[in-house]
């Protein structure tokens, strides 16, 4: 399944930046949602209602091609990657400062604990 192909024929194509669920994951969400809604309706009661609600969320995720939870996790991962890059850059800057300070003052030694 291509990224810009709607899951339902005739449905409008959304911007690919909004899609973060693709291919088999998307089809699996639709199938799981339909199954859970069916089982929840047959079961009835509070647990059936909960199953219908969860199935509806999975179905909506598959049809829309967007998962807010997955988006949030990806954003958190990107933030951690940016922090890692900043730490590595700071380490390289410190090494450069140490290297430029050694000719002026001789070898630098770390303080003893």
Buried (B, 14 or more C-beta within 10 A) or exposed (E): EEEEEEBEEEEEEEEEEEBBBBEEBBBBBBEBBBBBBEEBEEBEEEEBEEBBEBBBBBBBBBBBBBBEEEEEEEEEEEEEEEEEEEEEEEEEEEEEEEEEEEEEEEEEEEEEE
